[in-house]
Amino acid sequence: MKSAVALAALLCLFPHGAYADGRLNFRVDFNRTQVPGIHDDVGFSWGGVEVEVEKAFAKPKIVLSGFSLGLRRELFPAFTSFGQDRGVHRWDEGTYLMLRLYRRFDVSCDRSWSIGPSIALLYGVPGTTLDRTTGSTRSDGGFDYTHVFPMRNADVPKGLADTADIGTDSALFYPEVSLSIRKTLARGGISLEWLGGVRMIRFGIVDSGSQGAVFSERRMYIPSGGMRVGFRIF
């Protein structure tokens, strides 16, 4: 997490004259994965929304064309009221800060079409969006279960943890790599991007057993597809 903060700070030190434009972007995406357990494969399917401010360099660097900072919200289908019903806390739907670095390559003569890879670093609280237990009753009356949850690997500031009523070790930090195809309209004032990517999240898996619960870990590569719409603001 410290490296991501340091990188963001360095990017912000570039002189303003180095930027071509700034955009306000809105993204919607859908994600799906199956985490294997001993008794069951536990499936996750969820959507996410992002709002970000993007800055592009006037002249692309060797590696980068620009970067963006944003806020991400992941919505679990069972909690569509944003935590206002069923006693569900708002943090249960997943909230993240996001830093995205990208490179863009023009593929049309008028530069209205481009393609490019990006990497995003996300830091936040996954809540119950990626936490699920499945189970079944055996013929002998016993009960088998598989519990899957994201492996928290970062800390939350104590003041924020106290306000949200969560532990200070509740945060998740993970990367996403993606590829986008972008079309600009209205002389570059509006941009449309079609996205395909992969999120890399490590899960913990607890399976019941005759000798007690069995714990294992697995890194999952989660496919993600979506769209980003941007509006030039400066």
N, C-alpha and C positions, 0 to 999 in steps of 0.2 A: 504493500500500500504506500510506503514511504517513497518508493521509486516512481510510482504513478503521480504522486503529488509533486515531486521534484521536477518531473518531466513537464507537467502542466505549467508550473511556475516558469520554467525556462522558455516555453513557447510563448507565454504572455509577455516576455521581455523583448520580443522582436519589435522594431519600430513600426508605428502605424502605417507608414508609407509602404511597407512590404506587403500589405494586404490588398487583394483585388476587390473583395466584397465580403459582406457578412450576410448570413441568412438565418432565418428562424425556420427550423424544420420540425415536422411532425411525422412520427413513424408508427405504423401498426404492423405487428407480426404475429405469427402463429408457430408454436413449438410442440414437438411430440417426441417421446422416447419411451422405451420399455426397459426397466431395470430388472435384471434377472435375480431371483432368489431361489432358495432350495425348494420351497413349496409352491411359490407362484412367481410369475413375472408381474411386476407392478407397473402399470402404465400411467403416464402423465401426459396431459394435453392441455395447453393453456395459451392464452394470448397476452400480448404486452403492448403498451403504448409508451412512446417517448416524446419528450419535447427537448430540443437542443438548440444552442446557438453555435453556428459554424462560422469559421473564418478561413478564407482561402488565401494563399500567398499569391502575390502578383506574378511572381516567377516561381514555378515549382522547384523545390529543392531536389537534390539527388534522390532522396527517399520519399519526401513528403510533398503533397500538394496543399495540405491544410489540416486543420484539426477542429474538433467541436467538444463542447461541454454540455451535459444535459442531465435530465432527471427521467428515470424509468419507473414505470408502474406495471407490475405483472398481476394479471387478474385470474383467479382460480374460478372456474365456471360455477361452483356451488355458492360463491359469495359475490353475486352480481350487484349487491346493494352497497358495495364498498364498506362492509363492516357495520352497517346500521341495523341489520336484522340478525336474528338467531344468536345474539350474544357474541358475535364475531368481532374481534378487535380490528381496527383499520390496518394495523401492521401485519395482520395475517395474510394479506394479499401480495406482499413483496414490494419493497421500495428501494431503489438504487440510485447512486450517483454514477455518472458515466463519462469517461474520457475516450474519444475516438480519434485515431490518426489514420489518414488515408492518402492514397496516391491515385491520381486520375490521368487517363490517357484519352485524348480526342480521337474519334474514329470516323468523323465526317468533316468535309471541307469547311463547312460553316461553323464547326465546333459546337453544334447543338446536341450532338450525340457523343457520349463518352462512356468509358468502362474503367473500373478500377477496384483494387483490393483495399481493405481496411482492417484494422484491428482495434477492438474496443476493450477497455478495462472497466469492469463493473464492481462497485463496492456498495453493499447495502444489507438489508435484513430480508431474507427469503420468507419468513413467516411459515404458514402452513401450505403455501402454494406448491412446494416441492416435498411435502411430508405426508406420507400415506401408509396406512396399515390395511392389509387384506388377510382374511382368514377363512377357515372352513372347519366343519366338525367331522371328525373321523368316524368310521363305523363302530369303533369301540367306545364312542362318546367323548373321546378326547378332542382337543382343539389345537389346530396348527395355525400359525400366523407368520406373516412376513411384514416387517416394518422397514420402510425405506425413508431416508432423510438426507438432506445435504450436509456435508461435513463443514461446519463453520470453521473458518480459518483466519478470522480477523476480529479485532476488538471494536466495540462501540464506545464513544466518549461517555463517561459516567453520567454527566448531566442529561444527555439525550436518552441513555438507557433508563434512567430513573423516570423521566417524563413519559416514555413509551411503555414503561413497566416490563422491560425485558432485561436479560442478563447482559453484562458488558462483553461477554464472549459470543454474542449472537450473530455477528456479521459474517457475510460470505463475500469473498473476493475471487472473481473468475474472469477469464478472457473470452472474447468472441471474435472469430475471423469471418469475414464476409466478402462477397463480390457483388458489385452493383452495376446495373446498366442505367445510365442517366440521360434524360431528355430535357432540354431547356426550352421554354416558351416565353413569349412576350419580351423578346430581346434580352433574355437571360433573367428576367424578373421572377419567373416561376420555374421550378425544377421538379421533375418527377423521376423517382428512382425505384427500380425493381430490384429486390434484394434476395440473396440466398446466402446463408451462413451456417456456421457450426459453433455452438456453445460448448465449453469444456468445463464440466462440473463433476466433482468427486462426491459420490454418495456413500453413506454408511448403510449397511444392510443387517438387520437382526432377524434371524430365523429361529423359531422355537424348535426344541429338540428334546429327546428323552433324557439327556444329561444336562438340560438347561439351554438357555439361549446361545446361539452361535452368531458371532459378529464377523463381518467381512467388509471390505471397502472395494469400490470399483469406480474408475473414472469413466464417465459417459461422454460421448461426442454427440451432442443433441442437434439435429437439423432444425433450421429456422428459415422461414420464408416470409416476406412481407413487402411493404411499400413505404417510401418516404416522400413527403411533399414539402418543398421548401419555397420560401418567399424572401427575396432580397430586401434587407432592411437598412443597409448602409454600404 
